[in-house]
Amino acid sequence: MKVPYGYAAPLDGVSDNYLRVFRTRRDELRARMTALPLDRDNYDLEIGCGHGHFLAAYAEAHPGRYCLGVDVAGARLERARRKTDRAGLDNITWIQAEALLLLENLPAGIAFSRVFILFPDPWPKRRHHKHRLVQPRFLELLSSVCRPEAMLYFRSDNRDYTARTREALSTSPFWDLVSGEAWPWERATVFQELASGYQSLVGRKKTTGWLNPGN
Ligand SMILES: C[S@@+](CC[C@H](N)C(=O)[O-])C[C@H]1O[C@@H](n2cnc3c(N)ncnc32)[C@H](O)[C@@H]1O
């Protein structure tokens, strides 16, 4: 069985080879993350950052905040990295990883204040909805690596995905759906420029609920 890059799949019943490759990648990811700065007040995350248009410009506009961009696609991240190297930014790191695997293995001492999910893969067919990033399990895991009252900014051009994310946020024990909250900053992403329209949602992490003992 081919092992997708950094895929945080359940590991029951997989071959020894699959397990070996999975563990090697997980350990490499953990090793890379030891270089991340810890104990920063303003730590922001973009999941599925693609070519980094949004986060590179955001980091440049917010030198007092630290930014982490994650995407599974290495070639896209290479372009993102070239952009921020050229600009000489020292408040941003790009990491190639599957988002859940990254969140599950994030070093203690990192707690995000703002999380951006911009035009996540829509998986439009009903039988593929299980592959969508934003699910109750994801919202729980994400909340465990966020500060109390951290903000989640979600944007999509897929109405069904937005509706389901709205429902997941409004019924979540870990997040509140917030209405009328302005986004802290705007920069159109590649997919935003291609979309004929889109919807945005804002969530705020509840102050109660389960917290990662590491944070
Ligand atoms: C539709 S693109 C949007 C890219 C960018 N946010 C934009 O708006 O232009 C979705 C991105 O999410 C990445 N992605 C999909 N699933 C992911 C996952 N589980 N973990 C990390 N990145 C993921 C893809 O590689 C892709 O770059």
The ligand as a Gaussian input file, in Angstrom:
#p B3LYP/6-31G(d) Opt

LIG

0 1
 C       -7.754000      24.274000      -2.902000
 S       -6.092000      24.468000      -2.349000
 C       -6.122000      26.114000      -1.609000
 C       -4.765000      26.718000      -1.457000
 C       -4.752000      28.148000      -0.871000
 N       -5.279000      28.152000       0.480000
 C       -5.556000      29.080000      -1.737000
 O       -6.657000      29.501000      -1.322000
 O       -5.070000      29.417000      -2.828000
 C       -6.064000      23.426000      -0.907000
 C       -4.664000      23.232000      -0.350000
 O       -4.761000      22.441000       0.833000
 C       -3.720000      21.467000       0.819000
 N       -4.193000      20.368000       1.675000
 C       -5.240000      19.542000       1.427000
 N       -5.429000      18.695000       2.438000
 C       -4.481000      18.969000       3.357000
 C       -4.145000      18.425000       4.620000
 N       -4.858000      17.412000       5.138000
 N       -3.106000      18.951000       5.296000
 C       -2.388000      19.977000       4.773000
 N       -2.657000      20.541000       3.576000
 C       -3.688000      20.056000       2.875000
 C       -3.531000      21.133000      -0.643000
 O       -2.256000      20.590000      -0.910000
 C       -3.741000      22.494000      -1.301000
 O       -2.526000      23.230000      -1.428000

